[in-house]
Amino acid sequence: MADPVTPDREQPLLLWTLGFLRPYWKQAVLLSVLLLSEVGLGALQPWPLKVVIDYVLERPALPLPEPFAGWLSAIHGGNPAVLLILLVIAGVIVQVANQFVSAYGTQVQVDTGQRMVYDLRYRLFQHLQALGLHHHIATSTGDAVYRVDVDAYAIENLVMSGLFPLATSVTTLAVMFFVLLKLDRTVALLSLTVVPFLYMCLRYYTSTMVDREEHVKELESKLIERLYETFSSMRLVKSFAREPYELDRYSQSGDRTMSARIALTWQQSLFSVVVTSITILGTALVIVVGGMHVMRGQMTIGDMTIVIAYLGAVYGPLSAIAHTTGQLQGALAGSKRVRSVFAILPETVDGPDSVDATDVKGDIRFEDVGFTYPSGAQVLHDIAFSATPGQVVALVGLTGAGKTTLVSLIPRFFDATAGRVLIDGVDVKQYRVRSLREKIAIVLQDPVLFSGTIAENLRYGRLDATPAEIEAAARAAHAHEFISRLPKAYETEIAEAGGGLSGGERQRLSVARAILKNAPILILDEPTSSLDAISEEIVFAALRRLRAGRTTIVIAHRLSTVRDADRILVLDGGKIAAQGRHEELLKTSQLYRRMCARLSVGKSLDEPETVDELIQATRQ
């Protein structure tokens, strides 16, 4: 069977899903034995009652068949009361044993099902993390969470709550029908008259259920997506006083989802009513014919008791098959959504000849690099430059010039679609992705923090960092002072996304995390954009010390970031329009002069400014 994580599109969905049962084959065998035992004990349950009716209570009582007559006579000594008690005890033992087997089987079923669910969740989470940034940008967080949290239960619903009960029902049906056939052929055959009607009902019901279930799941996923979107944008919602608007949007999505779920449940309930009605009619027909046989002496009352008991045992599985098949449709819909995630290949995959980036020094070179998104939009054209350890290369340009995309090619968030990106003379595609990223420290413009302690957030830069190393990194990033003022200092818990901290404090923690990583390559996305002038200068002093012997790529939006850069690349329309040092570009690049005029003295991009005035202004 194919590996479930790399699904074969030609493989049936059910077989692909069963692949997740392979690690638990021992539990599956045990569960099968328990289910068979439960079927056998269930078949034995009505027999003590039949013996009591026919051979104890009936007047005159029928003679016990051999060899049971001799065995029982030796025990009860011809006393009917003793025989009655013995038969009742036997019946109790069979039923209690059946309950114990059923309870243990349920425990094994739930235990195995939950392990399969969490195994699938682990694999889903692992696979989703392996997908490229483009997928996560294009796909909502709510949808991904729904697939991991809800759709993962498809495996348990399909296998443990679907296939095993279905197999039990079929086995029970076969055993009970065989016994009925031995008791009365006519009654046994009459019990099957409901099968064609159940089949037609089942076929009509299942023809549309997968699509309906999948549609409802998509609506529920969108509802969760709406919640994530609103809560993650709560500052914007409150600043525009749009709480009623968001509540209305959520209400409308909720109404659509609720209506779809109610319609689906109504169809399932209607199907249940139809199936139950068919089995009731079948039961009535069999009781009438069986009663006629009793009145004619063709069956005993005990035999009729067995027939009635087995009839429930036959129609029960038939109804269970119908109901379970309906449940399977929902599970198949969830399984289909899960497989569609696994079918998405990671955008950056390690090749068979990939190498570790253990000894990377940080010599970066772009050779005629171009990048085009899967949508067809070309972002970068013929990018060529180099950066060596100890150098600072700043990227400037108007919004949409391609700065973020360019630096994203270094850690392989995206792969260049033309040309090559080299580190130490090796194409980045030849490095193992995780090994390469361990050698790159990134400070984003919008700092990202997790819920947990300050120390845990800083240690994210290097998981084996000591408390002393964490404090040293915080001091270098001018973060130690405000951390020390917190209630528990480095052990202070912070909320998700750094709630409770100012923007500058969050950014300083982000810088400290990058300092702690101590990587040979630094990528800085305007790391001081949220800092005041004093903190900015202190952090820059720390970064100047840190970049010694390291390669630093800075996306710059402020002049303070680029003035002392070794080389500035001016991007325009995805190309390098000019490059050089700050004062050189003020003389040679009109676009750079216009940007500096706007950033330094607040003039419009269209207003003229002499080079000497700009040089003087940007030195201040």
N, C-alpha and C positions, 0 to 999 in steps of 0.2 A: 504493500500500500504506500502511496506517495506521502511524503512528509506534509502534514497538515499546514505547516507554515508557508510552504511554497506550493499552493494548490495547482493541480492540473485542471485546466479549463474543460478538458474532455471527460474528466472523472465525475460521475454523478455526485450531486451535493450530499446525499445521504452517506455514501461511502467515504467521502472526504471528512465528514463530521465524525464518523465512526473511528477515524484514525486517531482521534484524541483519547479513545478508550484503550489503546495499545499498552500504555504504561500501567494500566490498572487491570490487566487480564486476569490476575489471580482473584481480585475482588469480583470481577465479572463471573468467573467460574463459580465462586462461592455463592454469589447471588443467584445464579442459575439453579444450583443445587437446592437452595432454600426455597426458591419459587416452585420448583418441582415437588418438593416436600409439602409445601402449602397446598398445591393442587391435589396431591394424594390424600392428605388429611381431610381436605374439603370433600373429597369423594366418599370418604368413610363416615362423615358426620351423620347422615340420615339413617344409616343401617342399624344402629342400636335401637332407634325409635321404631323401625319396621319390625324388628324382632319382638319388641315389647308389645306392639299392637297385635301381630299375627300369632305369636306363640305364648303370650302371657295373658293379655286382656281379652282376646277374642274368645267367645263362648259358642261352641266348644273350641278350645285352643287347638291350633294346628300342631301336629307333631314336628319336633325339631328335626331338621335334616341331619343325616350322618355326614362326617364323623362328629359334628358339633354336639349332637344329642348325647353321645357317650361322655364327652369331655365335660359338658355342663352338668350332667346328672351327677357325676362324681363330685362336683363342687357344691351344688345346691341340694342334693339329696332328695329331689322331687318336690321341694318346697317352692311354690310359685313366687312367694314374697321375696325369698332370698334371690331367686333368679331376677326378679324385677330390680332389686337393689344392685345386683352385679351389673346388669345391663345399663342402668342409669350411671353407675360409676364409670363404666367403660365409655359411655357417651361423653361424660364430663372430661375424662382424661383426654379423649380425642380432641374435644373442642379447646381445652386449655392448652394442649400441645400445639394446636393450630394457631392459637393466639400468640404463644411464645415464638414460634417460627416466624409468624407474620411480623411481630415486633422487631425481632432480630434482623429479618430481611429488610424492614424499613430503615433500621439503623445503618446497615451496610449500604443500602441504596442512597441514603442521604449523605453519608460520609464520602462515598465514592463520587457522588454527583457534585458535592461542594469542592472536593479536591480537583475535579476536572474543570469546574468553573474558574477557580483561582489560578489553575495552570493556564487556562486560556486567557485570562485577564493579564497574567504575567507576559505571555507571548504577544498579546495585542499591544500592551504598553511598550514592550521592547521593540516591536515592529514600528509602531507609530513614532517612537523616538528616532528610529533609523531613517525615517523618511526625510527628504530634504525640506529646506525652509519654504520652498515654493508651495509644497503641499499644505503646510501649516498656515501659510498666508492665505491660501485659497479656500481652506476648509475651516469651518467654525470650531471653536473649542468645545462648544456645547454638543456638537455632533460627535466629536471624538470621545467625549466623556460618556455620552449615551451608549456608544458602541462598546466601550470597555465595561461600563457599569450595568447596563441592561441587556444588550444583545448577547453578552457573554453567557447569560443564563440559557441561551438557546441550546447549548450543548447538554445541559442538565435536563431541560424540558424535552429535548429530542430523544436522548438515550435513556436516562433513568426514569423520567416521567412519561415517556412515550413508547419506546421500543420494548423495554422489558415488560411493562404492563400489557402491551400488545401481544408479546410472545406468551405471557402467562394466560391471557384470555384465549388465545388460539389453542393452547395445550389443554386448558380446562374444557373448552368446547369439544375437543376431540375425545377426551376421557369420558365426559358426561354423556355424549352422544353414543359412544360405544356401549356404556352400561344401559342406557335407555333402549338401545337396539336389542340387547339381550332380554330386557324385561318385556317389551311389547314393540314389535316392529312398526305397527301402524302409528302408535303414539310417537315413536321416534321420528318417523318420516314426517308426521304432521308438524312436529316442532320446527322443521326446517322450512315450512311454507313462508315464514317471514323473511328468509334470507334474500330472495330476489327483490323484495320491496326495500329492505335495508340497503342493499347494494345500489339500487337506483337512487335512493335518497342520498346516500353517501357520495355517489359520483356527481350528482348535481351540486351538492354542498361544497365539495372540495374543488370544483372547477374554478371558483372565483376567490377562495379564501386566502391563498398565498398573496395575491395582489392586494386584497383588502387589508390583510395583516401588515404587509410591508408599507402600505400607505399610512396606516395608523401609526406605525413606528416612526415614519418620517415626520409626521405631524408632532408626535411627542418629542422627537429630537429637536425640532424647530422651537418647541415651547421651552425646552431647557436652554437652547441657544439664546432665546430672548432674555431669559433670566441672567445668563452669564454676561450678555452684552450690556444689560442695564446696570448690573452691580459693578462691572468693571469701569463703567463710565459715570459713576454716581456724582462725581464732582461736576461734570458737565450738565447732568440732569438737574442738579440742584441750582447751578448757576443760572440756568434758563427757566427755573421753576416749572419743569416739565413733568413733575411727578404724576399729575392727573393724565397727561398724554401717554406716558409709559404704562400706567395702569390700564388705560383704555386699550393700548396695543396688546398688552399681555392678556387682557380679558377677551379680546377678539380672537387671538390665537388659541386661548384656552377653550373658547366656545366651539371653534372648529374642531379642535382635538377631541373635546368631550363628545360632540355630536357624532364624529366618526367612530369613536370607541363605543358609544351607546348603540349606534346602528350595527356595529359588528357584534356586540354582545346580544342584541336582539335577534340577529340571524342565528347565532349559536344557540340561544334559548329556544327559538322556534324549531331548530333542528333537533334539539333534545326532546321537545314535546312530540315531534313527529316520530322519532325513534321509539320513545316510551309508549306512544299510542299503538304503534305497530306490534311491539312485544306484548302489550296488554291484550290485544285482539288475538294474537297467537296463543297466549296463555289460556284465554277463555275457550278457544276452540279445542285445545288439548284437554282441558278439564272436562268439557262436555263429552268428548269421545272416550276419555279415560273413565269417567263416571259410568257411561253406558257399559263399558267392559266390566266394571266392578259389579254392576247390577246383573249382568249376564253370567257372572262367575268366572269370567276370563282373567280377572285380576283380583288380588286380595286388596284389602284396605291398606295394608302395609306397603304393597307394591305401589298403590296410588300415592301414598305418602312419599315414597322414593321418587315417583314421577314428578310430583309437585316441587319437591326439594331440588331435584336435578333440573327441572324446567327453569327455576330461577337461576341455577348455576349455568344453564345453557344460554338463556336470554341475557343474563348479566354480562357474560363475556361478549355476546353479540353487540349489546349496547355499549360496552366498554370499548370494543373495537371501533365502533362508529364515533364515540366521543373522543377516544384517544387519537383517532385519525384527524379529527377536527383540531385537536390540540397540536398535533404534529405540524399542521399547516402554519400555525403561528411560530413554532420552533424553527421550521424550515425557512420562514421569512427572516428570522433573526440570524440563522446560520448563513443565509445568503448574503446578508449585510456584512457579517464578519468576514466571510471569504472574499468579499469585494475589497476589504482593507488589505488582507494578506496578498491579494493579487497586484497591489501597487508596489512596484519595485523601488527600493531605496535609490535616491538620485546619485548618491556617492557610494560606490561599492568598492571594497578593497579587491584589487586584482590578485591573481595567483602568485605574481612575482613582486608583490608590494614589499617595501622595506620599512623598517622603523626609522623614526626621525630622532633617534637618541642623541646623535652627535651634531645636530643642526646648529650652525653658528648664526644664521640669519641673513645670509647674502641673498637678497631678493632681486629677481630680474623678470620683467614683463617683455615678451617678444611678440610684437604685433598682435596683441590680444584683442579679441572681440567677444561679445556676449549677446545672445539673443534669447529672450524668454520663450517658453513653449508656446505662448500665444502668438509668437511671430514678431513681437516688438524688439527691435535691435537697440540695445542700450549703449554698448561700447564699440568703438571702431579703432583699430590699429593703435592700441595703447602700447607704448614702448618706453621703459625707463628702468633704472636700477637703483637699489638702495643697499648700502653696505652697513655692517655693524658699526654703531657709533653715530650714524647719520640720522637726521630727522627729515622726513619728506612730508610736506604738508599738501593736502588736496583742497583746492578752493574752487568754487564755481557756483552758479546760480542753482536754484532748486531744480532737480531733475537732470542735472548734468551727468550723473552716473557715479558720484563719489562713493556712496554706500555700496553699490554693486561692485565697484572696482575692488574695494578692500575685502568684500565678501568672497572674492576668488582666492584669496591667500589661504584662509582656513578651510577652503572647499565647502562653504555654505552653498555655493554654486560652482559648477565646472565651466571653464572657458569653452565657448563653442568655436573659437578660432584662435590660432596662436598658442603660446605656451606661457605658463607661470612657473618660474623656476625658483627653487630655494636651495642654495649651495650647489647650483648646477644641476639639480635633479627636478624633473617635472613633478609638481605637487600631486599629480594623479598617481605617481609611483609610490608615494608614502602611504602608510596605513593611516586612515583618517584620524582615529583616536590618538595615535602616537604623534601625528602632526599637530593636532590641536593642543596637546599638552605643552607644546613649545611656543604657543602663542597666547599672550594675555590681551584681553579686550576690555576696554572701558567704554560702555555705551553712553550715548547722550542722555537717554532716560535710564537712570540707574534701576537695576532689577534686584530686589531683595526678597527673601523668603521669610515666612513666619518661622520663628525660632529665636535663639539668642543672638546677640551681636557677635559673639565669638564663633558661633556656628556659621554665620553668614560670611565672616572673614575667612574662616577655615575652608570655605568652598574653593578658595583659590589654590590651596594645597592641603589635602586632607590630613597629612601627617604633621602639620605645623604645631609647634609647641606654644604654650601660652606666651612665653617670652618673645617668640617670633611674631606672634599675632600682635602683641603690643608694639613691637618695633615697627611693623608695617603701618599700624594705626598712627603712630607718632610721625612717621615719614609723610603720611597723607594729611597731617593736621587734623586727625580725628580723635586722638587720645583725650584731648581736653574736654570735649563735649561728652565722650563716652564715660569719662570719670565722674561726670556730674549726674549720670543716670542712676536710678535707685540701686541697681545691682551691677553697675559698671558693665563689664564685658558679658556678664551672665544675664543681663536684662533682656526679657522677652520683648520682641517687636512684632507688630501685627503684620498681616499679609501685605506685601508690596512696600513694607517700611512705614506703615501708617503710624503717625505720632512723631515722625522725624521730619525736619524741614528738607526742602529739595537739596540744599547745600550739604546737609549732613548725610543724606542718602548718597550723594555723589562722592563725598569723601570716603565713605565706606566702600563704595565701588572701586575707587582708586586704590585704597588700602588692600583690597582683595587682589587687584592686579599686581601690586607691588609684592605681595606675599607669594604669588605664583612664581615670580623671579624667572620669567621666560625670556629667551633670547630675542623674541619678536614682540613688539608692543603695537597694538592698534588702538588708537584713541579717537573716539567720536566726540570731539569738543568736550574734553573731560572737565573743563572749568566753567561750563556755561551757567551752572547754578551757584557759583561761588561769588562771594564778595571780593573786593579788590585785594584785601589783605590775605584772605585764605587762598585766593588764586595765586598770588605770588609765592606763598609758602609751598603750595602743592607743586607749582612749576619748578621751584628749587629742588623739591624731592624728585620730580620727574627728570630734571637735568642730571641729578646724581645717578638715578636709576638707569638712564639710557646709555651710560658709559659702556661701550662695548656691545650695545644692543641696537637693533634696527627698529626705528620708530616710524610708524605711518600715522599721520594725524589728519582727520577730517576737520577742517577749520572753518569757523564762522566768525571768529573774532580776531582782530589784528594782533592782539596780545599772544595769540597762539602761533602765529606764523612769522612774526618779525625776526626771530632768531633761528628759523628753520634753515637747514643746509640747502634744501631745494624746495621750491614751491611749484606744484603742477596746477596750471589753470585749466580746468575742464570746461568745455563748452560743447553741448550737443553730443556728448559721449566721446569726444576726442580731446587730446591735449592741445589746447590752443596756444599755450606758451609755458615755458618753464625757466626757472632761474631763482636768484635770491630776491628778497623783498625790494630793495632799492633798485635793483636791475630791472625788475618787472614793472616798477612804477614808470620807468623811462621807455620800456619797449612794448608793453601790453596795454592797449586802451581799455579792454575789458577789466583788467586788474585795477587800473586807475579808477575806473568808475565804481568798482566794488569797494575800494579803499576809501573813496570820497564819501560813499554812503555809510560805511562802517565807522569811519574815524570822526567825521565832523557832521554827519547827518544830512548831507546834501543829497538832492535827487540824483539819480543815475544819469539824467540828461544834462545836469548843470556842469559847465566846464570848471576845471580846476587845474592850476598850473602844477607841474611836476615838483617844483621846489616847495610850493605850499604844502603839497601832499606829503612830501618827505619830511618836512618840518612837523606837520601835524601828527604823522604816524610815529614819530620819535618820542612824542610826549607821553 
